Amino acid sequence: MNDTSAQTQLFTSPATTASVAGHVSARAAYQFALYARAALVDARRDRSTGAIHPDLAPRLAADLAVAPAPQRVFVLADTDDEAATLAEQLRAAVRAPVAAVTGGFGAWLEAGLPVAAATA
C-alpha cells in the first residue's frame, strides 16, 4: 500500500478496506490513527528516541485481542523485518487488517509526525 491508496482508503468504509496488508508509510499510518481509523502498535525495544504521541493512543500488541477490535492495525518496530514479522503474527490474532510501518519510528521522526519525549 502506498500513501495515496492509504489516504484514499481513509474515508471509505471498513468493509471495503479489508485487504490492507504488507507495508504502509509512517505518514499514512499517522493519518489513519489521527482520525481513529487504526490502532498504532509501537513494538520497539529501544524507546530512547521518544514515543508515538499519546494523543494517538498507541497500543501494545497484547491489548489488541481485547474487544472492540480496531478497524486496522499498523506496527512500528526497530526494523522493517521485525515489524513485518509481528504484523504477520497479529494477522492471525486480531480480526483487523494489519500492516507494518515502513522505516519504523525513524521514518515517523523523519516525517515530522508528533512524538512524546523519551522518558528517563
PyMOL commands that set and color helices and strands:
alter all, ss='L'
color gray80, all
select helices_A, chain A and resi 3-10+14-17+26-34+54-56+61-65+80-93+104-110
alter helices_A, ss='H'
color red, helices_A
select strands_A, chain A and resi 23-24+39-42+51-52+73-76+98-101+115-116
alter strands_A, ss='S'
color yellow, strands_A
deselect
rebuild
show_as cartoon
